[in-house]
Amino acid sequence: MITKVRSISVSQYGICKLVVRRYHGHSMQCNDGQWVHSGDWVGELHLDNRQVLELSRSLGPNRAALMTARQLRDALHQISWAMESTPELGRVKALTGITLLHRGIIYGLGFELHPMKSKWLRWTTTHYLRLLLAVMHPSGTRRVKQNSDKLNPMILMMTKQSLLERYRKDVIPCKS
């Protein structure tokens, strides 16, 4: 509900929900030289927790991670097509997200990793995402306790230009 209030668009692309909203945070320079400033429009990516949980329960954690990465890649192809054909996405400057899964699941997808600068946001996000992981992972809290030093949230960022260069090749449009 809050997501719909603070955004101009919420769309589902495969395993991802894309929320178009204004960026609020420190200015970031991306690898392609573009800057994302507070107030710029961004597409905030959210994994569909129900789908991830279902994959984890049916396939086990390792196969679920691979399948999630594949489905995320497919979603990025769909989003890249939609960027050029959907007016709400036309103003988006970059895709962004926050994740604990930056070590494995996003490898090779083209995202840049940026540390969270706000101590309060980092602390809050760390605890929320660790709780979510404890609930969703088959090993539960044991998984979180064993790897707590590695489970630090990072900001994912990919500029629109980088997304289109990477994913706009031979894309078959899908309805969202």
N, C-alpha and C positions, 0 to 999 in steps of 0.2 A: 504494500500500500504506500509506504513512504517513498519507495523507488519511483512509483508513478507520479507522485507529487513533485519530486525534485528533478524530473527529467522531461524532455520533449518527446521521447520515443522509447518504447521498450519492445524489443522484438526477439523472437526465438530463432536461432540458427543451429540446428542439430542439438548438440550437447551444451550449447552456450546460450545465455541470455545476454543481449547487448542493450545497455542502457545509455542513451545519449543524454549527456548532461554537461554542465560547465565544470571545468577542472578547478579544484581548490587545493592548492599546495604550492611548494617551492617551484620556481621556474627550473626546467630541466632542458639541457641541451642533449639532443639525440645524436647517435653516431653519424647520421647523414647531414648533420649541421643544423637541422631545424630545431627551433625552440618551442616548448610547450609552456605557456604562461598561465597563471591563475586567471580564470575567466574565459579561456579558450574552450571550444567545444571538443569533447572527447567521447569516445565510445568505450564505456566501462564494461568489461567482460566478466561474466559470472558463470561458473560451471553449474549445470543443473545437478544439484546434490542428489536428487532422487535417482537420476540416471546413473550417476557415479556409484551410488550405494548399490543399486541393482546389479551393475557390472561386477562390483567387488564381491557381492554375495554369490553370484552365479559363476564367476570365472576365477575367483581368488585374487589376492591383491596384486601380484605381479602381472598376470594377464590383463587384469582390469586397468592397470596403469598404461600398458601398451595400447589397449583398445581406446582408452580415454584420449591418449595422445593422437591416435589416428582420427578419432572423431573430432577432436579439436582442430586438426589440420583441415578436415573436410568443412568444418564450420567457418574457418578462416577463408577458404575458397568462396563459400557462399557470401560471406560478409564483403569480400573484395568486389564481387559482382554487384552486390547491393549498394556499395559505396558510390558507384557511378550511375545507378538507376533510381535511387530512393532520395527524394529531396531532403529528408531529415538527416540522412547520413552524409549528404554533400558538404555540410559545414564542419564535419568532424575532422579534426587535425591529427588525431592519433588514437590508437587503441591503448587502453590501460587496464590494469588489474592488480590485485594484491594476492600473493600466494605464498604458501609454505613449500610448495612442490616444485620450486625452481630448479632443483638439482637434477631431476629426471624427466618429469612430464613435459616440460617445455623445451627440452633440448632439441635443437634443429628446427624450431618453428619460426625463428627470426626475431624473437623478443629480446630487447635489451633489459638488463637487470639494473635497478637503481635502489640504493638503500633508502629506508624510510628515515627522514630527518627529524620528524616530530617524535619526541620521546613518549609523549602521552599516547599518540596514535599507534606507535610501534608496540607499546606495552599492551594496549587494549586489543589490537589486532592479533598479537601473538597469543594472548589468552583465548580469544574467541576462536581462532583457527585451530589451535591445539585441542580445544574442547570439541570442535566439529570433527577433527580427525579422529579423536578418541571414540567418538560415537560411530563414525562411518567405517573405520578400519576394522577388519576382522580381529586383529590383535588388541584393539581397544587402547586402554590407557598404558598397557605394557609397551606398545609401539611408541607412544609419545614419550614415556619415561626413558626408554633406551636411547632415543635420538633427540632429546630435548635441546642439546647443544647445536644440532644441525637444523632445527625447526625454527628458523627466524624468518619472518615475513619480508618479502622483497616486492618492490613495485616493478611490474612488467610494463614496458612501453614499446610501441611500434608505431612509427609515423604512418600516415595514410600513404605517403609516397612509397615507403618501404613495403607496406602491405600489398599495394598494387603491383609493384615490381616483382614481388615474390609469388603472389597467389593469383594474379589476374590472367595467367596463361591457360588457355584451353579450359575455361570454366564453363560448366553447364549450370545455368541459373536454376535455383531451387526456390520454391515459394516459402516464405517465412510464416 
